[in-house]
């Protein structure tokens, strides 16, 4: 059997961020079938890793039990790395996360990534339902990270140990959309993933902080930064712009505090949002990190964003209603890799 090799775009690997969308009129069962199919295709096409994100109380996102779906995707693929983009650590006991990812790494050795963030991935009421308290502080997150790392170390004298987990080499990434995690990742010498796909204006400042303050560790000798990009590619610009209205509607529903399932594309997006809402969403989905268009347009804009950020890796999110169009979008990106 021929090994599947990771391919590269402009010398760097490309990866997949899957929000496991539940489309309007469908359900989580179909979402997971689509994610499995997408993972198998993107592995074949040479993408480097496949990450799923923790969100709660959102009818359009199925990956709330993130560790469970990671195991399912890893079991349905052969070589692609699978992980969290990310686990929202304040929602969980660190021991539970260590045990879950220790289990995943034991099942799929050398293929599991543990990306963690400090946002709730939900609203305050849902955060309370998850944590049973809202007394957590920003200052607690570095302590949780220390605890998590300690569970993966071999320490026979520790009163509480993670089995499985102890002694396993599971890459920990810090995720962020501001400077907090950039500073912490630099201090700890960890790889850093920035959410450019919805916070593009903070990308360059956060990357500069990370690189300027990076301290070498047993994990990394030098900084390693990954940035997120929304890509909606199609064979014509008109169709790509039409497909992009699903993501625009998703952000509109979030802005209005009324999250929905992922809606089908519409012909006139201006009919459903106000000028103020349009300006706010276009600022969030900045054209540098939200790339919509034909293969040539995507390649040009992705090259420009890579040159601007000097990222070590790019992770691609494609919120597209129709599964066949989502596959085609990733196939177009794959065709740019060598």
N, C-alpha and C positions, 0 to 999 in steps of 0.2 A: 504494500500500500504506500503510495507517494505521500510524503509529509506535506501538510499545508503550511506554506510559508507566509509570514507577515510581509506585506508590501508597504511601500513608502511613497509619500507625496513630497516632492522637494526635499527628500532625504529624511523625512520624519514619519513615524507611524500615525495612522488614523484609527480612531476607535469609535464605538457606538454608545450613545446614551439613549436608553429606552425608558420612556415614562409609562410604558404599558397602557396606551390609551384605550379607554372604553368608548367606542363610537356610539353616536346617538342611535337608539333602537337595538343595541347589542348588549353584551354582558361580559363579565370578567372571564368566563370560560373561553369565549372567542378571542378576547384580548391575549390570553396566554398562548393560545394556538398560534396567533399571529406573531407574538414575540418569539416563540420557538422557531417558527419558519424563518423569521428575519435573522435570528442568531445563526441558524444553519447556513443561510445564504451569505451573510457577511463574513462568516468564518471561511467559507469557500472562496470568497472574493479577496481575502487577505487582510481584513481588518484585525487590529492587534488585540483589543479587549472589548468586552461587552458589559456595560454597567447599567444597573437599575437603581432607581431613586425612591427613597421613602417619602411618601405623602399620605396624609390621613384626611378623612372626611371630605374627599373630593370624588364626586361621582364619575369623573372622567379619567381617573388614574387608578389602575388595578394593583400597583406594586406596594401596597401598604405593608404586607408581610414580606419584607424585602429579602430576608435570608431564605425564606421558603422558595421564592421564585428564582433566586440565584441558584439554588440547588437543582431546581428543575431544568434551568437553561444549561447549567454545566453538564447535567446528565444527558442532555439531548445533543451536545456538541462533543468534539474530540480534543481540540487543542487551544482554541481561543481562550484567553484569560477572561474570567467572569467575576464581577464584583459589584460593590455598592457605590453609587454616586449620588447621595451617600446614605449611610446610616446616621440618623440624627441622635447623637450619643446622649444628650440630656433626657431623651425619652425613655432610656433603658438603664437597667443595672449593668454596670460594666462587666460583671461576671457572666451575665447571660450572653452578652455579645461575644465575649471571649470564647465561651462554650459553643455558641452557634458557629462562629467562624473557624474554631478549632475542628468542629465536626465537618464543615465544608472542606477545609484543607485536607483533612484525613480521607475524605471521600474522593477528592479531586486534587491530588498532590501537585503543587507547583502551578496551579491555575487560578487561585483565589486572591482577589484584592479586597482590602477593607478601607474604603473611603469613608471618612466621618466628617460630620458638620455639627454646628451648634444651634442652628435654627430649629424651631419645633416642627417644621414641615406641615403646619396646620395653623388653625386659629387658637386663641387662648382657651376656649372652652374644651376643644379637643386635646390640647396640651394637658389640661387638668385631668381629663379622662384617662390619658395615658400615664401620667406621672402621679396623680392623686395629690399634687401640690404644685403651687406656682412660686415657691420660695427659692428656686434655683437662681443663681447669679452668674453673670458673665465670668467672674473669677473662678467659678467651679469647673468650667470646661477644661482648663489645663490640668487640674487635679484628676478629673475623670480620665483624661488621656494618659496621665502617669499611671493610674490604676490599670488601665487597659494594657499598656505596654508591659507592666509588671506581671500580669497573668500569663503572658507568652514567654516569660523568662523562667528558667529552671531555678526554683528556690525551695528546697526541701524543708526549710525552717518556717516557711509561710503558713499561717493558720488556715488560710483559704487559698486553694489552688484550682486551676482550670483544667479539667480532664474531660474531653481532649482540649488542647490549646497549648498547654505548657510545652516549651521547647520547639514549637513550630515556627517556621519563618514565614509569616503572613505579612506582606507589605501593607503598611498603614499609610494612607494618604490623608492630608488635610484639605478640606474643601472650603471655599469661601466666596463671598460676593462683596467683601470689604477688606480693610487692612488688618483686621484682628487675626484671622487665621493665617494671613501672609506672614505676620510677625512671629506667630507661634510656630509655624512650619519652618521658618528660618532658624529660630532658636533651637528647635529640636532636630534640625537636619533631616527633615522629612520631605518627600515629594509633595507638591502643591498643585491643586486643580482649581482654577478660577472660573466662576460662572459668568463668563463673558456673554453667553447667549441670552442673559436677561439683565446684566449689569455691565455693559460694554464700556461705559464712560469711566468706570473705576479700574478697568483692566490694567492699563499701563502703570498707574500709580501703585497698584497692589503688587504687580510683578517687580517693579523697581525696589519696593520695600523688601520683598522676599529675596531678591538677588543681592541687594546691598548688605543685608544683615545675616545672610546664610552662614551657619556654622557647620563645618563638616562633622559627620557622625559615622557610626559603624554601619549606617544604612546608606548614606550618600557621601561622596567626596565633594560634590559640587551640586548646585541647584538643579532641580528637574521640575519644569513647569508645564502643565497641560492647560489648555484653554478650551472652553465650550463654544461651539458655533451651531446656529440653526441653519440647516440647508434644506431648501425645497427646490429640487431640480427636476426639470422636465425637458422634453424635446422641443418645446416651444415656450417662449417667454409668456405668452398669453395664458397657457395652461398652468405654468408655474405660479403666476400671480393669482390665478383662480384657486389653485390648491392652497395657497398661503392664507386664504381667508378663513380656513378652519382654525389655524393657530391664532389669527387675529381675534376671532370670536371667542376663543378660549381665554385669552388675556382680558378681553372686554368683560367676560362674565366674572373673572376673578376681581377685576377692578370694581365691579358693581357689588361684590360680596355675594354673588349668586352663582357659584361654580356649577357647571353642567357637564354632561357627557360631551365628547368632542363632536362638534357639529359638522355637517357636510358643507362643502364649499358653496358660496353664493356669488351671484353675478355682480351685485352692487353692495360692497361693504359700507359705503358711505350712507346707505339707507338705514343702517342699524346703529351707528355711533354718532355722537355729536362731534363738532370740530375740536372741542376741548379733550374729549376722550381719544380722538384720533391722534392728537398731538402727544398725549401722554403715552399711548401704546407705541407709537412710532419712536418715541424716545427710548422706551424699554427695549423694543425690537430694533435697535440701531442697525442701520444697513451695513456697518462694518462686520458685525457678528451675526447678522441674520441675512443670509444670502439666498436670493430667489432668482431663478432664471434658467437659461439654457446651459448646456455643458460648458461652452466657451465662457459665458458670463461667470459661472460658478468657479471655474478654474482661475480666471483672472482675479476675482475678488478674494478667493481663498489664498492665493499667492500673496496678494497685498496684505491681508490680515496676518499671515505668517511672517512676512517681512517686518511688519509693524511691531509684532509682539515678540519675535524671535523665540517662539515657543518650542519646547522639545517634543510636544505631541498635541494633536487636536482631537477632541471628542465631538462627534457630530450627533445632533438631535434633529429628528425630522418628524414633526407633528403633522401627519398627513392622514386624511380621513379614509381613503381607499387603500386597502392593503397592497394591491398591485401597483399603485402609484408610489407608495412608500418604498416598496422593493425597487422600483425603477429609479427612484431618486438616489438610493444608496448604490445601485449598480452604476449610475452615471459617475458618482464620486469614485467608486472602485476603479473605473476605467481611466481615471487620472493617475492612479498609482502605478508604480513600476516594481 
